[in-house]
Amino acid sequence: PIQVDASLRLLPGVRFGAGQLSAMVIQRTRAIAAADREGFFLVINTEGPLTMRVAGRDVALEEGDGCFLRCSDEISFVRHATGRHACARVDSARLRALVPDADELSGLVIQRGNEALRMLTTYLRDLDDNQGLTSADLRTAVVSHIFGLLVLALHSARAEIAGGLSPAEAKRRAIKRYVVDNLAEQDLSVAQVAAAN
């Protein structure tokens, strides 16, 4: 039998939650992805084996690993045994303002040794139903913290993969990606590219 014990919190620009799931397969089909395209999400495997199929490749997440994804991706999640995970879905426009090449990072595995990921995992776990978050200022701060930790986790994971790239080369590639992604904007300017990078 399928068993799920999960919670979900909704804040402006962020939805996050955690739960325990029995062995099961969850599919984000082409139809679902087409109807729900906007946003990005991070899945963090906190207990037990979790395998995902993203963009035609299998990704195995060890305990503590995370995977960054686009909501527009077709994805299958396979739990072979009962386990736990946490997740956070964030507004795409706000994240792209902070990480212009976020779309290119879909499928990026963030290893459990990533300090920002560990802090984000703890943060999401501790923001359970016991935290009322009744103050608008507090809700704004929580959203800001989640975005900040996610951006740090993405940047450090990308830097690990880039490995031998110098900071100047990594910056040059980021600028080129931004220009290619925004060529359709008629008012694209050097100042806009510089501000985004």
Sequence and secondary structure as in RCSB ss.txt:
>XXXX:A:sequence
PIQVDASLRLLPGVRFGAGQLSAMVIQRTRAIAAADREGFFLVINTEGPLTMRVAGRDVALEEGDGCFLRCSDEI
SFVRHATGRHACARVDSARLRALVPDADELSGLVIQRGNEALRMLTTYLRDLDDNQGLTSADLRTAVVSHIFGLL
VLALHSARAEIAGGLSPAEAKRRAIKRYVVDNLAEQDLSVAQVAAAN
>XXXX:A:secstr
   EEEEEEEETTEEEEEEEE SEEEEE HHHHHHS S EEEEEEEES EEEEETTEEEEE TT EEEEETTS E
EEEESS EEEEEEEE HHHHHHH TTGGGGTTEEE TT HHHHHHHHHHHHSSTT    SHHHHHHHHHHHHHHH
HHHHHHHHHHHHTT  HHHHHHHHHHHHHHHTTT TT  HHHHHHH 
